[in-house]
Each structure stands twice: as structure tokens, then as C-alpha cells.
Amino acid sequence: MILLFDLAGVLLDFRGIESSQEISGGTVSAEMFGNFWSKSPIADRLYRGQISPERFASDTVVEWSLKVTPAQFLTSFREWLVGPYPGAFELLARLRRRHTLACLSNTNALDCERFRSELNLHERFDFCFFSNEMGLRKPDISCYQHVLKRLDAQNTDVIFFDDSLECVAGARAAGIAAHQCAGIGPLVETLSILGLLDDRG
């Protein structure tokens, strides 16, 4: 079985909403933040690797009418992804004894650099799929189809875990069994229910 994981909000602690509210003085609500990442062409271009993080920062400052410079926003943006939830990497090591592990994340060049140089994700997963490097993003069905092709797997060979219902729905549209897990606690609970944490055999 191939276990496919989203990163931010599932295995990695993500503070984007809190940081955005702080840097905007409260003008960016959680709803506004969510709509921006799911619907804004600016976020879409970042996720698909079509613009640099610097250009993204400049465009977002204008889009959100922020009273900070693009450089100040980019400094905050770099800190949105805090790091692994406690026990997350130990969980991956345990699962990897019996399963093939892969990650699929809507991300950007700055985070990918951290994934490789600081978090060593390529040593923790058998496969890593990052949207900005593929030019494809969740929840587009073409993104999941591309991953299946790269894995040389059928949709029935994969189970996907994401904190976003929209991305879970996209995976299910591609025929992949998918589960919403917002945080390490719900993830462990779901893995246990599915019998994927049983170390026997």
C-alpha cells in the first residue's frame, strides 16, 4: 500500500492564518485567507511555480492592501511553516516499515528548499511531489493522475491524507481513497482505524 500525505496541517505545523492576521492588523480573516489560497490567481501561480516567492509577496501586499513592504511580508511568509508536529517523523518511520510513503504538497520554492535542506523529507519519504515543481496543484484531478503515473500505481493502491476537504474531494474524484486529517492527532486516529499502524506481519 502507498500512503500519500499532504504536509502543512497534517504532518507539519502551519501558522499561515495567524501570521496573516498579525501582519494585516486583523484585516485578513480566516475566511479571506482560505478563499485567497483556493481561488486567487496569485496563489495559483505560486503553487504552479509560475512566479517567484518575491513576486508573490509583492502581489499579495497589493491584493490584501497591507501596510507592510513586500520584503516584510516575505519574512513573515517564510515563518508560516513552523516545522513537524511532535511525533510526526517518528510516525513516518514506523509506517515506512510496512508501506511505501509519498508526500503531495501545494508549495513553493522557499518551502521546497527547507524540505530538502532542513527537514530532509526526501530521506523520510520514498517519493516527494511538490506542486511548484510539477506545474500541477491540488485539488485538480490532473495533479493526482500525474502522481499515480509517477508512482506507477493504480488509484486503488493509494490512500491519501489531507487537512483540506477540497483536496480530499479532488483525490476521491481521481478514484483514490482519501481522508481528511487536520493535525497529527486526527491522522494517527485515522491510521489506527484503517489498521495501518498494526506492526504485525
mmCIF file of the C-alpha atoms, coordinates in Angstrom:
data_MODEL
# 
_entry.id   MODEL 
# 
loop_
_atom_site.group_PDB 
_atom_site.id 
_atom_site.type_symbol 
_atom_site.label_atom_id 
_atom_site.label_alt_id 
_atom_site.label_comp_id 
_atom_site.label_asym_id 
_atom_site.label_entity_id 
_atom_site.label_seq_id 
_atom_site.pdbx_PDB_ins_code 
_atom_site.Cartn_x 
_atom_site.Cartn_y 
_atom_site.Cartn_z 
_atom_site.occupancy 
_atom_site.B_iso_or_equiv 
_atom_site.pdbx_formal_charge 
_atom_site.auth_seq_id 
_atom_site.auth_comp_id 
_atom_site.auth_asym_id 
_atom_site.auth_atom_id 
_atom_site.pdbx_PDB_model_num 
ATOM 1   C CA . MET A 1 1   ? 0.000   0.000  0.000   1.00 0.00 ? 1   MET A CA 1 
ATOM 2   C CA . ILE A 1 2   ? 1.152   3.534  -0.814  1.00 0.00 ? 2   ILE A CA 1 
ATOM 3   C CA . LEU A 1 3   ? 0.348   6.163  1.809   1.00 0.00 ? 3   LEU A CA 1 
ATOM 4   C CA . LEU A 1 4   ? 0.243   9.665  0.321   1.00 0.00 ? 4   LEU A CA 1 
ATOM 5   C CA . PHE A 1 5   ? 0.384   12.633 2.704   1.00 0.00 ? 5   PHE A CA 1 
ATOM 6   C CA . ASP A 1 6   ? -0.238  16.329 2.461   1.00 0.00 ? 6   ASP A CA 1 
ATOM 7   C CA . LEU A 1 7   ? 2.339   18.178 4.554   1.00 0.00 ? 7   LEU A CA 1 
ATOM 8   C CA . ALA A 1 8   ? 1.168   21.502 6.063   1.00 0.00 ? 8   ALA A CA 1 
ATOM 9   C CA . GLY A 1 9   ? -1.652  20.967 8.529   1.00 0.00 ? 9   GLY A CA 1 
ATOM 10  C CA . VAL A 1 10  ? -1.198  17.188 8.559   1.00 0.00 ? 10  VAL A CA 1 
ATOM 11  C CA . LEU A 1 11  ? 2.435   16.425 9.414   1.00 0.00 ? 11  LEU A CA 1 
ATOM 12  C CA . LEU A 1 12  ? 3.829   19.960 9.612   1.00 0.00 ? 12  LEU A CA 1 
ATOM 13  C CA . ASP A 1 13  ? 2.582   22.747 11.860  1.00 0.00 ? 13  ASP A CA 1 
ATOM 14  C CA . PHE A 1 14  ? 1.274   25.617 9.712   1.00 0.00 ? 14  PHE A CA 1 
ATOM 15  C CA . ARG A 1 15  ? 0.573   29.098 11.118  1.00 0.00 ? 15  ARG A CA 1 
ATOM 16  C CA . GLY A 1 16  ? -0.341  30.964 7.947   1.00 0.00 ? 16  GLY A CA 1 
ATOM 17  C CA . ILE A 1 17  ? -3.706  32.219 9.177   1.00 0.00 ? 17  ILE A CA 1 
ATOM 18  C CA . GLU A 1 18  ? -2.343  33.511 12.469  1.00 0.00 ? 18  GLU A CA 1 
ATOM 19  C CA . SER A 1 19  ? 0.650   35.199 10.807  1.00 0.00 ? 19  SER A CA 1 
ATOM 20  C CA . SER A 1 20  ? -1.536  36.801 8.151   1.00 0.00 ? 20  SER A CA 1 
ATOM 21  C CA . GLN A 1 21  ? -3.913  38.184 10.746  1.00 0.00 ? 21  GLN A CA 1 
ATOM 22  C CA . GLU A 1 22  ? -0.992  39.585 12.700  1.00 0.00 ? 22  GLU A CA 1 
ATOM 23  C CA . ILE A 1 23  ? 0.786   41.237 9.776   1.00 0.00 ? 23  ILE A CA 1 
ATOM 24  C CA . SER A 1 24  ? -2.505  42.664 8.453   1.00 0.00 ? 24  SER A CA 1 
ATOM 25  C CA . GLY A 1 25  ? -3.621  44.050 11.804  1.00 0.00 ? 25  GLY A CA 1 
ATOM 26  C CA . GLY A 1 26  ? -6.606  41.719 11.725  1.00 0.00 ? 26  GLY A CA 1 
ATOM 27  C CA . THR A 1 27  ? -7.955  42.728 8.315   1.00 0.00 ? 27  THR A CA 1 
ATOM 28  C CA . VAL A 1 28  ? -7.249  39.288 6.813   1.00 0.00 ? 28  VAL A CA 1 
ATOM 29  C CA . SER A 1 29  ? -9.856  36.928 8.256   1.00 0.00 ? 29  SER A CA 1 
ATOM 30  C CA . ALA A 1 30  ? -9.598  33.142 8.251   1.00 0.00 ? 30  ALA A CA 1 
ATOM 31  C CA . GLU A 1 31  ? -12.281 33.036 5.548   1.00 0.00 ? 31  GLU A CA 1 
ATOM 32  C CA . MET A 1 32  ? -10.445 35.598 3.423   1.00 0.00 ? 32  MET A CA 1 
ATOM 33  C CA . PHE A 1 33  ? -7.214  33.649 3.863   1.00 0.00 ? 33  PHE A CA 1 
ATOM 34  C CA . GLY A 1 34  ? -8.860  30.388 2.785   1.00 0.00 ? 34  GLY A CA 1 
ATOM 35  C CA . ASN A 1 35  ? -10.522 31.950 -0.243  1.00 0.00 ? 35  ASN A CA 1 
ATOM 36  C CA . PHE A 1 36  ? -7.247  33.537 -1.298  1.00 0.00 ? 36  PHE A CA 1 
ATOM 37  C CA . TRP A 1 37  ? -5.383  30.239 -1.363  1.00 0.00 ? 37  TRP A CA 1 
ATOM 38  C CA . SER A 1 38  ? -8.158  28.343 -3.109  1.00 0.00 ? 38  SER A CA 1 
ATOM 39  C CA . LYS A 1 39  ? -9.322  30.986 -5.613  1.00 0.00 ? 39  LYS A CA 1 
ATOM 40  C CA . SER A 1 40  ? -6.746  33.735 -6.151  1.00 0.00 ? 40  SER A CA 1 
ATOM 41  C CA . PRO A 1 41  ? -4.706  33.679 -9.396  1.00 0.00 ? 41  PRO A CA 1 
ATOM 42  C CA . ILE A 1 42  ? -1.753  34.936 -7.343  1.00 0.00 ? 42  ILE A CA 1 
ATOM 43  C CA . ALA A 1 43  ? -1.723  31.849 -5.114  1.00 0.00 ? 43  ALA A CA 1 
ATOM 44  C CA . ASP A 1 44  ? -2.395  29.613 -8.116  1.00 0.00 ? 44  ASP A CA 1 
ATOM 45  C CA . ARG A 1 45  ? 0.642   30.961 -9.972  1.00 0.00 ? 45  ARG A CA 1 
ATOM 46  C CA . LEU A 1 46  ? 2.822   30.479 -6.873  1.00 0.00 ? 46  LEU A CA 1 
ATOM 47  C CA . TYR A 1 47  ? 1.651   26.895 -6.392  1.00 0.00 ? 47  TYR A CA 1 
ATOM 48  C CA . ARG A 1 48  ? 2.299   26.079 -10.051 1.00 0.00 ? 48  ARG A CA 1 
ATOM 49  C CA . GLY A 1 49  ? 5.804   27.561 -9.964  1.00 0.00 ? 49  GLY A CA 1 
ATOM 50  C CA . GLN A 1 50  ? 4.893   30.323 -12.406 1.00 0.00 ? 50  GLN A CA 1 
ATOM 51  C CA . ILE A 1 51  ? 6.028   33.210 -10.186 1.00 0.00 ? 51  ILE A CA 1 
ATOM 52  C CA . SER A 1 52  ? 8.795   33.604 -7.632  1.00 0.00 ? 52  SER A CA 1 
ATOM 53  C CA . PRO A 1 53  ? 8.092   33.971 -3.899  1.00 0.00 ? 53  PRO A CA 1 
ATOM 54  C CA . GLU A 1 54  ? 9.301   37.574 -4.224  1.00 0.00 ? 54  GLU A CA 1 
ATOM 55  C CA . ARG A 1 55  ? 6.735   38.348 -6.926  1.00 0.00 ? 55  ARG A CA 1 
ATOM 56  C CA . PHE A 1 56  ? 4.109   36.553 -4.874  1.00 0.00 ? 56  PHE A CA 1 
ATOM 57  C CA . ALA A 1 57  ? 4.923   38.776 -1.893  1.00 0.00 ? 57  ALA A CA 1 
ATOM 58  C CA . SER A 1 58  ? 4.639   41.953 -3.974  1.00 0.00 ? 58  SER A CA 1 
ATOM 59  C CA . ASP A 1 59  ? 1.306   40.910 -5.488  1.00 0.00 ? 59  ASP A CA 1 
ATOM 60  C CA . THR A 1 60  ? -0.142  39.763 -2.161  1.00 0.00 ? 60  THR A CA 1 
ATOM 61  C CA . VAL A 1 61  ? 0.725   43.033 -0.407  1.00 0.00 ? 61  VAL A CA 1 
ATOM 62  C CA . VAL A 1 62  ? -1.345  44.815 -3.073  1.00 0.00 ? 62  VAL A CA 1 
ATOM 63  C CA . GLU A 1 63  ? -4.139  42.211 -3.069  1.00 0.00 ? 63  GLU A CA 1 
ATOM 64  C CA . TRP A 1 64  ? -4.557  42.405 0.699   1.00 0.00 ? 64  TRP A CA 1 
ATOM 65  C CA . SER A 1 65  ? -3.867  46.170 0.932   1.00 0.00 ? 65  SER A CA 1 
ATOM 66  C CA . LEU A 1 66  ? -1.201  45.534 3.555   1.00 0.00 ? 66  LEU A CA 1 
ATOM 67  C CA . LYS A 1 67  ? 0.696   48.350 5.247   1.00 0.00 ? 67  LYS A CA 1 
ATOM 68  C CA . VAL A 1 68  ? 3.999   46.471 5.042   1.00 0.00 ? 68  VAL A CA 1 
ATOM 69  C CA . THR A 1 69  ? 6.649   46.158 2.369   1.00 0.00 ? 69  THR A CA 1 
ATOM 70  C CA . PRO A 1 70  ? 6.923   43.026 0.190   1.00 0.00 ? 70  PRO A CA 1 
ATOM 71  C CA . ALA A 1 71  ? 10.200  42.224 1.988   1.00 0.00 ? 71  ALA A CA 1 
ATOM 72  C CA . GLN A 1 72  ? 8.474   42.383 5.372   1.00 0.00 ? 72  GLN A CA 1 
ATOM 73  C CA . PHE A 1 73  ? 5.662   40.177 4.120   1.00 0.00 ? 73  PHE A CA 1 
ATOM 74  C CA . LEU A 1 74  ? 8.156   37.662 2.718   1.00 0.00 ? 74  LEU A CA 1 
ATOM 75  C CA . THR A 1 75  ? 9.917   37.476 6.092   1.00 0.00 ? 75  THR A CA 1 
ATOM 76  C CA . SER A 1 76  ? 6.585   36.593 7.714   1.00 0.00 ? 76  SER A CA 1 
ATOM 77  C CA . PHE A 1 77  ? 5.728   34.186 4.895   1.00 0.00 ? 77  PHE A CA 1 
ATOM 78  C CA . ARG A 1 78  ? 8.915   32.210 5.479   1.00 0.00 ? 78  ARG A CA 1 
ATOM 79  C CA . GLU A 1 79  ? 7.761   31.517 9.038   1.00 0.00 ? 79  GLU A CA 1 
ATOM 80  C CA . TRP A 1 80  ? 4.281   30.244 8.224   1.00 0.00 ? 80  TRP A CA 1 
ATOM 81  C CA . LEU A 1 81  ? 5.556   26.683 8.108   1.00 0.00 ? 81  LEU A CA 1 
ATOM 82  C CA . VAL A 1 82  ? 6.779   26.088 11.641  1.00 0.00 ? 82  VAL A CA 1 
ATOM 83  C CA . GLY A 1 83  ? 8.071   22.521 11.442  1.00 0.00 ? 83  GLY A CA 1 
ATOM 84  C CA . PRO A 1 84  ? 6.928   18.968 12.163  1.00 0.00 ? 84  PRO A CA 1 
ATOM 85  C CA . TYR A 1 85  ? 4.263   18.246 14.738  1.00 0.00 ? 85  TYR A CA 1 
ATOM 86  C CA . PRO A 1 86  ? 5.711   16.358 17.721  1.00 0.00 ? 86  PRO A CA 1 
ATOM 87  C CA . GLY A 1 87  ? 5.996   12.693 16.793  1.00 0.00 ? 87  GLY A CA 1 
ATOM 88  C CA . ALA A 1 88  ? 5.335   13.235 13.081  1.00 0.00 ? 88  ALA A CA 1 
ATOM 89  C CA . PHE A 1 89  ? 8.662   11.973 11.793  1.00 0.00 ? 89  PHE A CA 1 
ATOM 90  C CA . GLU A 1 90  ? 8.653   9.061  14.217  1.00 0.00 ? 90  GLU A CA 1 
ATOM 91  C CA . LEU A 1 91  ? 5.231   8.130  12.853  1.00 0.00 ? 91  LEU A CA 1 
ATOM 92  C CA . LEU A 1 92  ? 6.561   8.160  9.300   1.00 0.00 ? 92  LEU A CA 1 
ATOM 93  C CA . ALA A 1 93  ? 9.470   5.905  10.265  1.00 0.00 ? 93  ALA A CA 1 
ATOM 94  C CA . ARG A 1 94  ? 7.040   3.448  11.848  1.00 0.00 ? 94  ARG A CA 1 
ATOM 95  C CA . LEU A 1 95  ? 4.736   3.428  8.812   1.00 0.00 ? 95  LEU A CA 1 
ATOM 96  C CA . ARG A 1 96  ? 7.621   3.073  6.387   1.00 0.00 ? 96  ARG A CA 1 
ATOM 97  C CA . ARG A 1 97  ? 8.456   -0.356 7.792   1.00 0.00 ? 97  ARG A CA 1 
ATOM 98  C CA . ARG A 1 98  ? 5.342   -1.743 6.094   1.00 0.00 ? 98  ARG A CA 1 
ATOM 99  C CA . HIS A 1 99  ? 4.275   0.799  3.478   1.00 0.00 ? 99  HIS A CA 1 
ATOM 100 C CA . THR A 1 100 ? 5.584   2.969  0.669   1.00 0.00 ? 100 THR A CA 1 
ATOM 101 C CA . LEU A 1 101 ? 5.358   6.617  1.720   1.00 0.00 ? 101 LEU A CA 1 
ATOM 102 C CA . ALA A 1 102 ? 4.874   9.665  -0.518  1.00 0.00 ? 102 ALA A CA 1 
ATOM 103 C CA . CYS A 1 103 ? 4.002   13.309 0.058   1.00 0.00 ? 103 CYS A CA 1 
ATOM 104 C CA . LEU A 1 104 ? 1.989   15.652 -2.151  1.00 0.00 ? 104 LEU A CA 1 
ATOM 105 C CA . SER A 1 105 ? 2.003   19.338 -1.264  1.00 0.00 ? 105 SER A CA 1 
ATOM 106 C CA . ASN A 1 106 ? 0.871   22.616 -2.778  1.00 0.00 ? 106 ASN A CA 1 
ATOM 107 C CA . THR A 1 107 ? 4.050   24.543 -2.152  1.00 0.00 ? 107 THR A CA 1 
ATOM 108 C CA . ASN A 1 108 ? 6.686   26.994 -3.350  1.00 0.00 ? 108 ASN A CA 1 
ATOM 109 C CA . ALA A 1 109 ? 10.418  27.249 -3.897  1.00 0.00 ? 109 ALA A CA 1 
ATOM 110 C CA . LEU A 1 110 ? 11.160  28.580 -0.390  1.00 0.00 ? 110 LEU A CA 1 
ATOM 111 C CA . ASP A 1 111 ? 9.391   25.700 1.342   1.00 0.00 ? 111 ASP A CA 1 
ATOM 112 C CA . CYS A 1 112 ? 10.927  23.130 -1.010  1.00 0.00 ? 112 CYS A CA 1 
ATOM 113 C CA . GLU A 1 113 ? 14.365  24.370 -0.016  1.00 0.00 ? 113 GLU A CA 1 
ATOM 114 C CA . ARG A 1 114 ? 13.505  23.814 3.638   1.00 0.00 ? 114 ARG A CA 1 
ATOM 115 C CA . PHE A 1 115 ? 12.006  20.411 2.863   1.00 0.00 ? 115 PHE A CA 1 
ATOM 116 C CA . ARG A 1 116 ? 15.324  19.283 1.425   1.00 0.00 ? 116 ARG A CA 1 
ATOM 117 C CA . SER A 1 117 ? 17.984  21.108 3.438   1.00 0.00 ? 117 SER A CA 1 
ATOM 118 C CA . GLU A 1 118 ? 16.381  21.349 6.886   1.00 0.00 ? 118 GLU A CA 1 
ATOM 119 C CA . LEU A 1 119 ? 13.648  18.711 7.168   1.00 0.00 ? 119 LEU A CA 1 
ATOM 120 C CA . ASN A 1 120 ? 15.275  16.103 4.903   1.00 0.00 ? 120 ASN A CA 1 
ATOM 121 C CA . LEU A 1 121 ? 11.913  14.987 3.560   1.00 0.00 ? 121 LEU A CA 1 
ATOM 122 C CA . HIS A 1 122 ? 13.498  13.080 0.692   1.00 0.00 ? 122 HIS A CA 1 
ATOM 123 C CA . GLU A 1 123 ? 15.011  10.772 3.294   1.00 0.00 ? 123 GLU A CA 1 
ATOM 124 C CA . ARG A 1 124 ? 11.680  10.297 5.079   1.00 0.00 ? 124 ARG A CA 1 
ATOM 125 C CA . PHE A 1 125 ? 9.521   9.578  2.019   1.00 0.00 ? 125 PHE A CA 1 
ATOM 126 C CA . ASP A 1 126 ? 10.021  7.246  -0.921  1.00 0.00 ? 126 ASP A CA 1 
ATOM 127 C CA . PHE A 1 127 ? 8.517   9.863  -3.248  1.00 0.00 ? 127 PHE A CA 1 
ATOM 128 C CA . CYS A 1 128 ? 8.011   13.623 -2.909  1.00 0.00 ? 128 CYS A CA 1 
ATOM 129 C CA . PHE A 1 129 ? 5.653   15.588 -5.154  1.00 0.00 ? 129 PHE A CA 1 
ATOM 130 C CA . PHE A 1 130 ? 5.670   19.383 -4.926  1.00 0.00 ? 130 PHE A CA 1 
ATOM 131 C CA . SER A 1 131 ? 3.157   21.408 -6.939  1.00 0.00 ? 131 SER A CA 1 
ATOM 132 C CA . ASN A 1 132 ? 5.553   24.180 -7.961  1.00 0.00 ? 132 ASN A CA 1 
ATOM 133 C CA . GLU A 1 133 ? 7.930   21.604 -9.436  1.00 0.00 ? 133 GLU A CA 1 
ATOM 134 C CA . MET A 1 134 ? 5.190   19.647 -11.213 1.00 0.00 ? 134 MET A CA 1 
ATOM 135 C CA . GLY A 1 135 ? 3.292   22.681 -12.501 1.00 0.00 ? 135 GLY A CA 1 
ATOM 136 C CA . LEU A 1 136 ? 0.163   20.997 -11.136 1.00 0.00 ? 136 LEU A CA 1 
ATOM 137 C CA . ARG A 1 137 ? -1.744  21.644 -7.927  1.00 0.00 ? 137 ARG A CA 1 
ATOM 138 C CA . LYS A 1 138 ? -4.373  20.055 -5.736  1.00 0.00 ? 138 LYS A CA 1 
ATOM 139 C CA . PRO A 1 139 ? -7.328  19.704 -5.953  1.00 0.00 ? 139 PRO A CA 1 
ATOM 140 C CA . ASP A 1 140 ? -7.092  19.460 -9.766  1.00 0.00 ? 140 ASP A CA 1 
ATOM 141 C CA . ILE A 1 141 ? -7.699  15.862 -10.810 1.00 0.00 ? 141 ILE A CA 1 
ATOM 142 C CA . SER A 1 142 ? -4.771  16.110 -13.238 1.00 0.00 ? 142 SER A CA 1 
ATOM 143 C CA . CYS A 1 143 ? -2.451  16.556 -10.231 1.00 0.00 ? 143 CYS A CA 1 
ATOM 144 C CA . TYR A 1 144 ? -3.496  13.238 -8.696  1.00 0.00 ? 144 TYR A CA 1 
ATOM 145 C CA . GLN A 1 145 ? -3.392  11.490 -12.056 1.00 0.00 ? 145 GLN A CA 1 
ATOM 146 C CA . HIS A 1 146 ? 0.165   12.724 -12.567 1.00 0.00 ? 146 HIS A CA 1 
ATOM 147 C CA . VAL A 1 147 ? 1.173   11.393 -9.152  1.00 0.00 ? 147 VAL A CA 1 
ATOM 148 C CA . LEU A 1 148 ? -0.378  7.992  -9.878  1.00 0.00 ? 148 LEU A CA 1 
ATOM 149 C CA . LYS A 1 149 ? 1.549   7.818  -13.134 1.00 0.00 ? 149 LYS A CA 1 
ATOM 150 C CA . ARG A 1 150 ? 4.814   8.745  -11.427 1.00 0.00 ? 150 ARG A CA 1 
ATOM 151 C CA . LEU A 1 151 ? 4.153   6.139  -8.732  1.00 0.00 ? 151 LEU A CA 1 
ATOM 152 C CA . ASP A 1 152 ? 3.316   3.569  -11.419 1.00 0.00 ? 152 ASP A CA 1 
ATOM 153 C CA . ALA A 1 153 ? 0.284   2.760  -9.300  1.00 0.00 ? 153 ALA A CA 1 
ATOM 154 C CA . GLN A 1 154 ? -3.446  2.208  -9.661  1.00 0.00 ? 154 GLN A CA 1 
ATOM 155 C CA . ASN A 1 155 ? -5.752  4.521  -7.715  1.00 0.00 ? 155 ASN A CA 1 
ATOM 156 C CA . THR A 1 156 ? -6.727  1.555  -5.540  1.00 0.00 ? 156 THR A CA 1 
ATOM 157 C CA . ASP A 1 157 ? -3.089  1.193  -4.444  1.00 0.00 ? 157 ASP A CA 1 
ATOM 158 C CA . VAL A 1 158 ? -3.052  4.614  -2.723  1.00 0.00 ? 158 VAL A CA 1 
ATOM 159 C CA . ILE A 1 159 ? -4.569  6.136  0.414   1.00 0.00 ? 159 ILE A CA 1 
ATOM 160 C CA . PHE A 1 160 ? -4.361  9.932  0.712   1.00 0.00 ? 160 PHE A CA 1 
ATOM 161 C CA . PHE A 1 161 ? -4.452  12.146 3.816   1.00 0.00 ? 161 PHE A CA 1 
ATOM 162 C CA . ASP A 1 162 ? -5.050  15.918 3.689   1.00 0.00 ? 162 ASP A CA 1 
ATOM 163 C CA . ASP A 1 163 ? -6.427  18.576 6.029   1.00 0.00 ? 163 ASP A CA 1 
ATOM 164 C CA . SER A 1 164 ? -8.424  20.199 3.189   1.00 0.00 ? 164 SER A CA 1 
ATOM 165 C CA . LEU A 1 165 ? -11.848 18.793 2.316   1.00 0.00 ? 165 LEU A CA 1 
ATOM 166 C CA . GLU A 1 166 ? -11.463 20.287 -1.147  1.00 0.00 ? 166 GLU A CA 1 
ATOM 167 C CA . CYS A 1 167 ? -8.232  18.366 -1.736  1.00 0.00 ? 167 CYS A CA 1 
ATOM 168 C CA . VAL A 1 168 ? -9.750  15.198 -0.289  1.00 0.00 ? 168 VAL A CA 1 
ATOM 169 C CA . ALA A 1 169 ? -12.633 15.573 -2.744  1.00 0.00 ? 169 ALA A CA 1 
ATOM 170 C CA . GLY A 1 170 ? -10.175 16.041 -5.619  1.00 0.00 ? 170 GLY A CA 1 
ATOM 171 C CA . ALA A 1 171 ? -8.374  12.820 -4.714  1.00 0.00 ? 171 ALA A CA 1 
ATOM 172 C CA . ARG A 1 172 ? -11.657 10.933 -4.467  1.00 0.00 ? 172 ARG A CA 1 
ATOM 173 C CA . ALA A 1 173 ? -12.618 12.228 -7.913  1.00 0.00 ? 173 ALA A CA 1 
ATOM 174 C CA . ALA A 1 174 ? -9.442  10.525 -9.157  1.00 0.00 ? 174 ALA A CA 1 
ATOM 175 C CA . GLY A 1 175 ? -10.584 7.283  -7.537  1.00 0.00 ? 175 GLY A CA 1 
ATOM 176 C CA . ILE A 1 176 ? -8.186  7.497  -4.593  1.00 0.00 ? 176 ILE A CA 1 
ATOM 177 C CA . ALA A 1 177 ? -9.342  6.638  -1.074  1.00 0.00 ? 177 ALA A CA 1 
ATOM 178 C CA . ALA A 1 178 ? -8.857  9.903  0.805   1.00 0.00 ? 178 ALA A CA 1 
ATOM 179 C CA . HIS A 1 179 ? -9.341  11.064 4.396   1.00 0.00 ? 179 HIS A CA 1 
ATOM 180 C CA . GLN A 1 180 ? -9.439  14.496 6.000   1.00 0.00 ? 180 GLN A CA 1 
ATOM 181 C CA . CYS A 1 181 ? -6.950  14.715 8.881   1.00 0.00 ? 181 CYS A CA 1 
ATOM 182 C CA . ALA A 1 182 ? -6.259  18.137 10.355  1.00 0.00 ? 182 ALA A CA 1 
ATOM 183 C CA . GLY A 1 183 ? -3.223  17.619 12.549  1.00 0.00 ? 183 GLY A CA 1 
ATOM 184 C CA . ILE A 1 184 ? -1.206  14.720 13.871  1.00 0.00 ? 184 ILE A CA 1 
ATOM 185 C CA . GLY A 1 185 ? -3.852  13.551 16.369  1.00 0.00 ? 185 GLY A CA 1 
ATOM 186 C CA . PRO A 1 186 ? -6.621  13.004 13.791  1.00 0.00 ? 186 PRO A CA 1 
ATOM 187 C CA . LEU A 1 187 ? -4.045  11.451 11.440  1.00 0.00 ? 187 LEU A CA 1 
ATOM 188 C CA . VAL A 1 188 ? -2.951  8.862  13.997  1.00 0.00 ? 188 VAL A CA 1 
ATOM 189 C CA . GLU A 1 189 ? -6.580  8.112  14.815  1.00 0.00 ? 189 GLU A CA 1 
ATOM 190 C CA . THR A 1 190 ? -7.457  7.606  11.148  1.00 0.00 ? 190 THR A CA 1 
ATOM 191 C CA . LEU A 1 191 ? -4.409  5.423  10.502  1.00 0.00 ? 191 LEU A CA 1 
ATOM 192 C CA . SER A 1 192 ? -5.352  3.299  13.510  1.00 0.00 ? 192 SER A CA 1 
ATOM 193 C CA . ILE A 1 193 ? -8.953  2.897  12.337  1.00 0.00 ? 193 ILE A CA 1 
ATOM 194 C CA . LEU A 1 194 ? -7.699  1.813  8.921   1.00 0.00 ? 194 LEU A CA 1 
ATOM 195 C CA . GLY A 1 195 ? -5.405  -0.748 10.533  1.00 0.00 ? 195 GLY A CA 1 
ATOM 196 C CA . LEU A 1 196 ? -2.300  0.879  9.107   1.00 0.00 ? 196 LEU A CA 1 
ATOM 197 C CA . LEU A 1 197 ? -0.488  1.192  12.443  1.00 0.00 ? 197 LEU A CA 1 
ATOM 198 C CA . ASP A 1 198 ? -0.509  -2.521 13.166  1.00 0.00 ? 198 ASP A CA 1 
ATOM 199 C CA . ASP A 1 199 ? 3.178   -3.527 13.246  1.00 0.00 ? 199 ASP A CA 1 
ATOM 200 C CA . ARG A 1 200 ? 2.462   -7.236 12.924  1.00 0.00 ? 200 ARG A CA 1 
ATOM 201 C CA . GLY A 1 201 ? 3.402   -9.024 9.688   1.00 0.00 ? 201 GLY A CA 1 
# 
